[in-house]
Amino acid sequence: QAPLVELGGGSVQVGGSLTLSCEVSGYDNNRNWLGWFRQAPGKEREGVAFIYTGGSMPNYDSSVKGRFTISHDTAKRILYLQMNNLKLDDTAIYFCAAASRGLPLGRFQNRNGAATWGQGTQVTVSA
């Protein structure tokens, strides 16, 4: 399986938008959770948005709800994170991840269990 690779990071001003993408072919056909995490300098990695390949409502951290949208293009096998109205606190390295089949969302969110990770892409929001 090819590694997960995030694309689309960059610099943007407060209030701006960015879209991240991650090729998930090989990781999205097991009725498993896919997700985006982020890690800001000096902070722990935290879950941002999650989507289940078997079909369910996406799940968002309260800090991004209403501003970020996670989606999974099953034809292209790509995971997206559309980020709108970006804030300074959104500055972080963003990682896409694919949970192993059967790993519950709660454990995946807490990074407790088998999952595959990308290398991350930097998102910088400036005033």
Disulfide bonds with the S-S distance in Angstrom:
Cys22-Cys96 1.96
